[in-house]
Amino acid sequence: MNKFTPFLLMLLVAAASLAVLPERAMAQAKAQTGVCWINAKTGAPVRKENLVPNGATQDPTDPDRASATVRTEPEGPLTGPSFPHTATTNYVRGADGSWSNAATGEQVPNENLVPSGATRDPADPDRASATVRTEPEGPLTGPSFPHTATTNYVRVPCPPPTQTTTPPTKVALGPGPTGVGFTPTIQLRGFAGATFVNGNTPCATGFDGAVLFPLGNRVLVGPTGGFEWICSSLVQTIGGGPPPSTFINTSVGFKNGNFGGRIACPLGGWQLGIHGGATVAGSTITQNVGSCDVTAGCTILGTTTTHDTVVGPFVGGYISHSIFSHVGVFVEYDYHRLKDNNVFDVSDRAVVGGIVLSFGRRK
């Protein structure tokens, strides 16, 4: 051994290390980022849905199924006309893109997936190729047809995922977890109940609607309008008493158009609200004139009916509760002041209940 031997040994070790480093670096990069197949000529990546188990052919009618045919060797000698033996392995692809053996359920490792139609190079598992038939535009004549072309693929480390900016979440300005922006709530209601007029309780039915917009986080405001029918009720009596006497009875029924605004406060599945405005009422006034005597009792001698339109204020409050996604029930108390200078001056108080349909913003 001369004096240059240690120096030569160091050079050989360094050269061997340099030769191994690229392979180690490639293997480490693949372990950290995964592997992807690309077209060796164009560099275009092969999409994940175009990868199949090595040696398998994708079903043209169902891209989530593939099969591979392999030769099987029995233990005895290969003799007879039925050899060689072959067997078919079927694969299915799951919702996450992974492939598994259809018979055993065993998952195919990602490193055993190759581009559809390609076969992996047995000498280099990071390379694969696919041979396809090409058709020229002219007629297929001559001894050289059909034409074929080979596409080569290379497996490389996958690029890191692209970072995307998450769009800002819209701030909910109204009630409920799904309230976004200024989406209005549309309420349609039908109701029935009773009113209290001069000690009587005539019936009341009707419907109304409202379009409510968010004002802050827990308040909805908007216009409302509806129709209400109040059955005829006795509002005035002149005379009467024991026989002999005369009397004049005045009864009034109303068909109200209620127009105004509503303020609501949703509280989970409940909603509290108040509303108010003006009532435009078409009144039907019926006057009965009669007399009472000892033998015949009281007899109506004549009836007159007149109509009038009056305007008065109304105000009310309600509480509702959701029973389905867009359906709820409610109870309500309303106050109307209706006055005709010549015939009546009534303050009716209505207690009604009904069904409410809500669309738009979830409450």
Residue, then its C-alpha position, 0 to 999 in steps of 0.5 A: m500500500n503506497k501513500f496514495t491508497p487512503f486518498l483513492l479509497m476516500l474518492l471511491v467512497a465519495a463517488a459511491s455516495l454521490a451515485v446513491l444520493p439522487e435515488r435516496a432523494m427521489a425515494q424520500a420525495k416520493a415518500q413525503t409527497g406521494v407519486c403521480w404518473i405523467n406523460a413522458k413526452t408532454g409532461a401532462p399528469v394522468r388523472k386519478e380516475n384514469l389509474v387502474p391496477n397494473g395489468a388490468t383493463q377498465d370496463p368500457t361500460d363501467p369505469d369503476r370496474a376493471s379485470a385482469t387475466v393471468r396464466t395459472e400453472p398447476e402443480g403437475p406437468l402442462t400436458g393436454p389440449s386445455f393448457p395454458h390455464t388462465a384466471t380472471t381477477n376483478y377489481v372495483r373502485g370505491a368512492d375515494g378512488s381506491w381499487s380493491n379486489a372484488a372477491t376478497g375486498e383486499q385494497v390494491p396499493n397505490e404503487n400498484l396503480v398504472p395509467s389505464g391501458a398501460t403496462r408497467d416496465p418490469a425492469d423499472p416500476d416507475r415507467a409504463s407504456a401503452t400501445v394504441r392503434t392509430e387510424p389515418e384519415g385515408p383508406l386503410t390499405g397496404p401491408s403496413f396497416p394497422h398503425t400503432a403508437t406507443t405512449n410512455y408514462v413516468r412516475v414522479p413525486c406529486p406536486p404539493p397541493t395548491q393553496t386556495t384562499t377560503p372565501p370570507t363567510k357572509v355575516a348572518l344579519g338575521p336570526g337562526p344559523t342559516g340567516v345570510g344577508f338581507t334575504p326576507t322572510i315571507q309569512l302567509r297566515g290563515f286564522a279563525g276565532a272570536t271577537f268581543v263587541n258590546g258583550n257579544t262574541p261574533c265569529a272572526t276569520g281571515f288571512d294576512g301576509a307579511v314580508l319581513f327583513p332583518l334589522g340587526n341580529r334578532v329583529l325582523v320588520g316589514p309591511t303586512g296586509g290582510f283581510e278579516w271578516i267579523c260576523s254581525s253583532l248587535v251594537q245598539t238598542i233603542g227602546g225595548g223592555p216589557p210590553p207594550s213597547t217599541f224597539i230599534n236594534t242595530s247590528v253591524g258586520f265588518k269586512n276589514g282590510n288591515f294594512g300596516g307593519r309588523i315587528a317580529c323577534p325569533l327565539g329558536g323555534w318561537q317567534l314573538g311579534i306585534h303589528g299595527g296600522a289602519t283598518v279600512a272596514g266595509s260595514t253592513i248595518t242592519q236595523n230592525v224596528g218592532s214592538c212587543d205586546v202581551t199576546a204576540g211577544c216582540t215582533i219585527l215590523g221592518t228591516t233596513t240594511t245600509h252600507d258604510t266604509v269607515v277607517g280606524p286604527f288597529v294593533g295586535g300581538y302574537i306568538s307562533h311556534s314552528i312545527f315543521s320546516h316551513v309550517g307553524v301555529f300561532v295565537e293572536y290578540d287584536y284591537h280595532r276601533l271602528k266608528d261611524n258618527n251616525v250609527f256605531d262606535v265599537s272597539d272590538r277585541a279579537v282572539v284568533g289562532g291559525i296556521v302560518l307558512s314561512f318561506g325564505r329565511r329559516k327561523 
